[in-house]
Amino acid sequence: MKIGRETQVVDCRETMGMGLGGGLAEKGTISEAEEPEVIVLSMSPISRHVTKPVCEITYSIREAGIPTSVLVMEAGMGLPQDAPLGQKTQTAGITDKEIAQISRHKLAIIHQGNIPGHFIYKARTFLRRSDIPAIIVCQAPVTLEKFAEIGVKVRGMEGEFETKGEIVDIVSGVIRGQTCPAPKLEEIIRKVKYWYNIYSS
């Protein structure tokens, strides 16, 4: 029986934008847990992708006793090249280094936005070469079927998929740049615990 707090060691950002980062969550930086269990993917921090909900989600998962890393994507905004209109507005992508960082963990939480026609394609890009189960946290309502329709592997569904990683769950209604309501944090923690127990056993 444990009473009180449990210490977690996190290799935090030591210089801004230089791989491990600085006091601010700059793009292309990681705050890595000593034990790589869960990783939260945050889109590149701009006005539309402010990282406030990511911080609250991360702290809540850590408080639940699960070591959690945070990776701020180098190119997490915009559309990937293979999305509709992506050839004209291509900015989103993932590097080999980010794939390696993600793959060290057992479960990913991908924090997305408010346009399903954008973020379902970004999720496909991020999971294409990362063999990891993922929970999508987003603002707009979206179904697992929407991801499966474009070739994202979804747990429990059959079909021809393009990704190594798979989506196992969704939490919608988390608004970018706003405080994450307690019921939403509780839903995230409940689902993270459930899937983490499955994939860590």
Buried (B, 14 or more C-beta within 10 A) or exposed (E): EEEEEEEBEBEBBEEEBEEBBBEEBBBBBBBBBEBBBBBBBBBBBEEEBBBBBBBBBBEBBBBBEBBBBBBBBBBBBBBBBBBEEBEEEBEBBBEEEBBEBBBEBBBBBBBBBBBBEBBBBBBBBBBBBBEBBBBBBBBBEBEBEBBBEBBBBBEEBEEEBEBBBBBBBBBBBBBBEEEBEEEBBEBBBEBBBEBBEEBEE
